[in-house]
Amino acid sequence: MRRSRLMLNVRLGIKNLRLHKLRSFLTMLGVVFGVSSVIAMLAVGEGASKEALEQIRKLGSNNIIVRSVKPVKEQIREVRTRMSIYGLLYEDMERIAGSFSAVRRIVPAKLVRQEGRLGARTLELRVVGTTPEWFDLVRRPLVAGRVMTSTDNGQRRGVVVLTEHGARRLLATEGTIGQPVRIGGGIFEVIGIVQSESGFGGDIQTPDQDVDAYIPLEVARERFGDIFTQRTAGARIRERVELHQLIAEVATLEEVEATAAGIESLLMRFHGKQDYRVSVPLALLRQAEATKRTFNIVLGSIAAISLLVGGIGIMNIMLASVTERTREIGIRRAVGAKKKQIVGQFLIETVVLSTTGGLIGIGIGLLVPWLITSFAGMPTVVKPGSLVLSLGISMTVGILFGIYPAFRAADLDPIEALRHE
């Protein structure tokens, strides 16, 4: 009985709304735009934060990255001396490995810019002199061949592992594995190709780049040394850097931040200047997740304002509807309709308005992120939770803003309502 009465009220509510189609449609627009903006904004924010979080996770949550940084004073001094000495030392690697039991292993990297050549093709490469453990800490899919081994490093073999992007540009249609290429003044045999991966730069820059060439650390020390020459307009600046980067893997996540603080204190004791930077991907990850939550709250709040405006529009229209239908309400009360039935009728109409607007808004909200991704190339992620949340909010708005008009209609005096013209 109650179900049939409810369906009767729903049909009656829909019929009353269809009598004023344009007014009902315009009333729904506020809810439509509010719901669609909630979904679209959250999708854009989720896509942007997901990409940033993925980049940070690729650095390794258990890793601590220490980079050589040229101090500002060193940049001023080099104009006079033509020689800059800064950065990490081989001794630093030994100190860190021997001082912290939580450090499972530590991987050094020497970075040199050199020209790669194969026949008539040339490409500027970032040569990374490192150890085989690099490929364990900086995990990238192996496209072809193999990575370096301890034998390659111990025997100082002239072998190189290229990134996929660099291999495509340098090797082109030539054979890949086993191909000899000239890097700087030496010949290196290509033994493997790994997938390219570019970082964002700044504090969350990945240790690798898309034009890297990985060679054994001992070979890099032997062939390129520690002094690098940089030619500028009318000047030649030389730099002496032993190691450009250290990646320390910590045994457990709980020990990462404490170990990072210890490494920074250790380096501070043996370095007279701030020529290094310690990055902790785990801390960056937590900060990015906190920023993501704040970002979503801000975007959701902005979009909720649109729903608030839509709710006010619904209340305004329903109050006008109560005035227009005063005589109808009086007739229903005179033939025995109870107050709760009048309240139910008007609440159903507001819920139908807000729910229909919410469903249309969901459709537009799904379309907008797709258009953004297709035409602007920005990543967007629509979560099912945002759809449910938006529809739930739109229905709640309809109920909250329909309560006052519904009770106002139910409180009308039947006799006065029948006299209303």
Buried (B, 14 or more C-beta within 10 A) or exposed (E): EEEEEEEEBBEEBBEBBEEBEEEBBEBBBBBBBBBBBBBBBBBBBBBBBBEBBEBBBBBBBBBBBBBBBBBEEBEEBBEEEEEBBBBBBBEBBEBBBEEBEBBBBBBBBBBBEBEBBBEEEEBEBBBBBBBBBBBBBBEBEBBBBBBBBEEBBEEBBBBBBBBBBBBBBBBEEEEBBEBEBBBBEBEBEBBBBBBBBBBEEEBBBBBBBBBBBBBBBBBBBEBBEBEBEEEEEEEEBBBEBBBBBBBBBBBEEEBBBEBBEBBBEBBEEEBEEEBBEBBBBBBBBBBBBEEBEEBBEEBBEEBBEBBBBBBEBBBEBBBEBBEEBBBBBBBBBEEEBEBEBBBBBBBBBBBBBBBBBBBBBBBBBBEBBEEBBEEEEBBBBBEEEBBEBBBEBBBBBBBBBBBBBBBBBBEBEBEEBBEBE
